[in-house]
Amino acid sequence: MRLDLLDEESIADAAATAEDVTLLVNNAGSATHARLLADDLDKVRQDLETHLFGTLRVIRAFAPRLASNGGGAIVNVLSVLSWVATPQGSMPLSLS
């Protein structure tokens, strides 16, 4: 089943197709490495759309289906970069 968390229609189609779902696993990500204070806001938006709003869209679409099936679980898988700072993944204080 195809699901693009940036595409409302594919999310709705997947939620409608998965009639017997009891487990939703969110495991999508992007890595633009955009610096919040210095880089292009479109890169920052891409990360936020993917990690925050995309995941939220999927949860909102599937939550009613999970409830109608008597409950279930939602698992959000995070990258190791969500809890480990690396020189490549951290945001320098410099604006340049």
Beta strands, then each sheet from edge to edge (+ up, - down):
strand 1: 23-26
strand 2: 73-76
sheet 1: 1+ 2+
end
